[in-house]
């Protein structure tokens, strides 16, 4: 059996990764032009293959990608999104750009998947997508995943992993201590295990599968606003396969793959200046003519959604957003342990205390029928959430005890589309 290391050497993966990382070090002007070249190459290749293409739109990065493709590259690709799951300010920008809203997926019982239903059935998205997927494997042991579970606990990868030890497959000690208890009997260890489920499936059920189905229905492949610098399990694939990727089962373009956060913010300022310099009126007129906007719709003054605040510059020249740095589903916990307070749930309390209350205390039921939510999960991983403990940074005036006594009101929960899993190796770019 060929090991992972042997396969990487056979396909020249290490050389590809090294070359890609050199491009990541280049100045902004180089990256901007490189993104344009790769985006245009992808469109030309798709045209030759009789494929349509679209932009998977979610938060700021993909909004900027959509405008970049249309206004800089001259690529008329429709934007597609599970828009109704997004923050209201992001929804407004989507509407102003004419982004196509893809409806939620239906369950076998005829109802639609919602965040509470996914969480209740599969588990909470916590720590990171990669870590959550490993914990989910520990929670669902089988003979088939026995070797992988052993690697998650010990770092020993076996034959397939080239008999490596201290592999990246192993959970960090911090998470082993809290979630490794499922393997105590098998591995002779003494770790804890939670009384709630953990899963990485939210993205698939709430934003990936429905947009993927739309693409298949329209013979269309996506442009994605992914950057290798964001890390996670996509980084290695992007660095190995490049911006444009044509595989047996997966085709995608990630023109911003070599970008860093500073690059995307610099481009966002450019696109926002163009928006204020006439694009706002251009899109408004076009969408009105197409009957996709009402006369009463007020176009946003900035293409940067309000949830991010504004893009400002520090004395050393570093760009930053004054509010949210990243966005996603309002109930997503990926990366929450790395955020300073006020973190995303604190900001949600400020903007929508009712939704905060629902997510914290009422979105799931335990075996006894008792409500629980993110408060239990955050307590378990050591992340503070009580608004009274962050020095008055949250503006909400409701007392915690009052919130807990109230019956939750029906609300619409938000989320974000736009990710893709790559598993093929053939690429078009250099």
N, C-alpha and C positions, 0 to 999 in steps of 0.2 A: 504494500500500500504506500502510495506517495504521500509524504508528510507535507504539512503546510510550508515548512521552510524549503523543502525540495521544489515544490511547485512555484514558490516565489522566485527561487533562483532560476528555474527553467523559463519562466516568462519574462525574466529581466525586471521584476517588480522593484527591486532595490534601486536600480539605475533610474527607472522612471520616477520613483518617489524623490530621489535626490535632485533630478532635473526640475521637477515641479517645485520643490522647496526653494530652489534658486530663483524661480520666477516670483515666488511670494515675497522675496526680499527687494524686488525692483521698486522704483518710485511710482507714485500714483499715475503719472502721465503714461508710463509704459503699460501699466495694468489696464487703464481705461482703453487704450488702443487695442491691447491684446484681447480684451473682452469683446470689443466690436468685431475684430477679425474672426474670433471663434464663433460668435453669434451668427454672423453672416455665412460662414462656412456650414454651420449646422442647417440653416434655412436652405441653402443651395443643395446640400446633400439630401435633405428631405424632399425637396422638389424633384430631384432625380429619382427618388424611390417612390414617388407618388404618395407621399405622406403629408398630412396636414400637421400643423404645430400650434401650440397654445402656451400661454404663460400661467403657471400655477401661482395664484396670488393669495397672499395672506397679509403679513405685516409690512413694516417699512421696507425691508430689503427687496421683497418681491414687487412691491409697489414701484420702487425706483427701477427695478429691472423692467417692468412693463413700460414705463415711460422711456427708458433708455433704448429699448428695442424699437419703439415706435418713432421717437423723435430724433435719435442719434443714428440708429442703424437702418431706419426705413423699413422695418420688418412689421408687417401688419398682422400680428398674432393676437387672437382674442384672449382676454383674461378670463380665467375660470377659478371659482372659489366657492367654498362652503360659507359664504359671506355672512349668513344670518347667525353663525356661531361666533363671529368676531366682536370685538369691542365696538361700541356704537360709533366712536369717532373713526375707526377703521372702516366700518360699514359705509359711513358717509363718503369717504374718499373713494371707496370701491364704486359707489353709485355714480359719483362725479366722473369716473373714468369709464363707465359702461361695462364693468366687470360682470360676467355671467354668474348668477347664483345657482349652484348645484344643490338640489334638495337632499335632506338626510336619507340614509339607507333605511330600508324597511326590514324588520325582523320577520322571522318565520310566522309569528302570530299576527302579522299585518300591521303592528304598531311600528313606530319609528325608533331607531336607536337614539338615546339621549345620554348625556354624560352620567347622570345617576344610574341608568340601567347598565352601562358599560362598567362603571365602578363596582356596582353591586355584584355583577356576574363574574368579573375578572379580577378586579383589584385596583388599588390606587397607583397612579403614576408618580413615583417618588424617586429621588436621588438623580437618576439619569435613565435614559431609554435602555442603555446597555446594562446597567446594574439591575434595573427592574426586570429585564428579560432573564437575567441569571437567577434572581430570587424566585421568579415565576417557575423556573425549571426545578428549583429546590422544593417548591410547594407542590409540584406535580411529578413525583418520581415515577420512573418506569424503567424497565430493563433496557430500553432503547437509549435513554439519556443517562445511564449509569456512569459511563466514562466522563461525560461532560460535568456531571454533578461532582464527581471526585476531583476534577480539575478546578472547579469553582471553589472548593473547600481547601484543597492542598496545593494547587498550582502545578500538579503533576499531570502532564497532558497525554501520556501514553504514546502508543505507536504513531497515531495520526498526527500528533503534535511534535513528533521528532524526539520524544522522551525528554522534553524540556521541563525544567523545574522553575519555580517562581515565575510562571507564565502570567501574561496579562489576563488569562482566564480567571485567575484567582481573585476573589473579592478582597478589597482592602480590609485590614483588620477591624477598622471601625464598623464596617457593615457586616463582616463575619460575626462579630460579637452580637449584633442585633438580629441577624437574619439567618445565621448558619445552623441554628438549632434543629432544623429539619433533618440534618444528617448526623446528629449526635450519636445515634445508635450505630450507624454504619461506619463512621469515621473515628469513633472513640473520643469525641470532643465534648465540650460543655458550653455551647453557645445558647443564646436566647432565640426565641421565635415569637413573632407578634400574634395578636389575636385579630388581625385584619389581613386581607389579601393584598398583594402587590402585583402589578402587571404593567406591561408596556403596550397593551393592545388598544388604548384609547385612540391614538392617532389613526390606526388602521380603520377602526369602525366609525370614527367621527369625521375624518377628513381625507384619508388616503383612498379608501376603496371607492367611495362615490365619485371622486374626481378621476380616478383611474378608469372607472366604468364609463364616465363621460368621454374620456379620451378614446377608448376602444370603440364606442358607439360612433364617434366622429372621425375615426381613422387618424387620430391626432396624437402627437407625442409632445412632452412638455419641455419648456424652458423653466428652470428652477433657480431660485435665489440662494443657492447653497454656497458656503465658503468653507474651505478646508480648515481655516484658522479657528472655526468654531469648535473644533475637536469632535469628540464623540465617535460613534462607529462609522460615520460617513467619511471622516477625514482621510483615513487610509485608502478608501476606495477612490475618492476624488484625486488624491495624489498619485495613485497608481494608474488610473484610467484617464485622467485629464478632464478638460472642460466638456468635450463632446464624446459621447459614449454610444456606440452602436453595437449592441450585443444580440444574442439569439432571442432573448425574451424581454430585454430592457433597452430602450432608447431614450436618451435625455441629453439636454444641454444645460450646463451650469456655467454661464459666461463669467460670473463673479468668483469662480472657484479659487483663484489666486489672491483675492482681495482679503484685506484685514478690515477691522471695524472702522479705522480711520479713513480707509478708502471709500467705503460705502457711505459714510457720513459726508465726505467731501463731494461725492457724486450726488447725494441727496440735496445738498445746498445748491448745486448746479441746476438740478431738475426743478427745485422749488423756485429758483430765480426765473427759469423759463416759464413755469406755471404762472407766476405773478406778472410776467412780461407779455402774456397773451395766450398761453395755452389754456388757461381757465376759460376764457371766452370761446376759444376754438372748440373745446370739448363740449361746452354748454350748448353752443349752436348746433353742433352735429347731433348730439343726443336728443335735443328737442325735435329736430327735423326727423329723426328716426322714430320718434314717439316713445323713447325710453326714459324720458324725464318729464315730470310735470312742470308747468309754468311756475308753480309755487316753490319748487325745490331750490334751496339756497346753496350755491356752490361754495365749497370751503375756500378760504382765502389762501391757505397753504396746503401743499400736497403732503405735508408731514402731519399725520393724524394727531389730534390733541393729546392722546394718551402718552405720547412721547415728549410733550412739551415743545421746546424749541432746541435747535442745534446751536450751541455756543462754543466759544474757544477759550481754553485756559491760558494763563500767561505764557506757558511754554509752547503754545500752539496746538495742544491736543484738543480735538473736537469731542463733544459729549452731548447727549440729550438731557434736558433739565428734569424730565420725569422718567418714565419707564425706559430702560436700556433695551429690553427685549419684551416681546409680548407673545401670547399664545392663549390657550384656553384659560378661562378664569379659574378653573379648578385644577390646573396642571401644577404638579409639585416638582417637576424636574428642575434641579438646580437651586431649589429654595434654600437649601442648607448653606449655600455660598453667598446669599444675599444679605446685605446689611439692612437693618431696619431704619425706616419703614420699608418692608419688603412687599411683594406683590399682593399678599393677602391683607396687609395693613392698608395699602392703597385702595383695595376693593372695599374695605370697611368704610373708608373715607367717601368713596364715590357711590356705593350702593350697600348700605348696612343690611338690608333685607336679604340680598343675595349672599353676602358674607355669612350671615346667620345660618342660612340654609346649608351652605357648603361646610361650615364648621361643625354643625350639630345635627343636621337632619337628612343628609343625602343618602344615607344607608341605614339598614336595619340589621341588628345582630340576630343570632339564633333565637333569642327570647322576644324578638319584636321591638327592641329598644332602638331609638334613633341614635346615630353617631355620624361623625364626619371627619373633616380634616383636623379638628382639634386633637382628637385621639392620635392621629398619625404624626402630627407635628410634635406633640408631647413625646412620643416614642423615639423620634430621631433627634430630639433636643433642640428644636426650633421654637422660639417664642412666638406667640400669636395674640396674646391679650393686648388690646389697644391701650389699656391703662399703663402698660409697662414700657412705653416708648417715648415718654416725656412730652406727651401732648402733641405729637406730630400728626396724629389723625384728628380730623375735625368733627367726626361724628359725635353727637351728643347723647346717644343712647347708652345707658349703662349695661354692662355685660349681663348682669343678673336679669335685667328687664328683657334683653334680647333672648335669653335662654327660656324665659317663661312664655314668650309669644309663640303662637302657632305659625308655622311657615306659610307664607302666601305663595301661590303659584307664580313662578318666575321663568324667564327664558335665560338659559345658561349659554354663555359664549364659548367659543373655541377658535381654532385656526387650521386652515388647510395648508398643504404644500410640502410634503416630504416624499422621498422616494428611496427605495432600497435597491442598491446595485449589486449584481452578482455575476456579471459577465465581464469579459476581459478585452474584447476588441474595441479599438477606439479610432477616431478619425483625425484628431488633432495631434500635433507633434509635441 
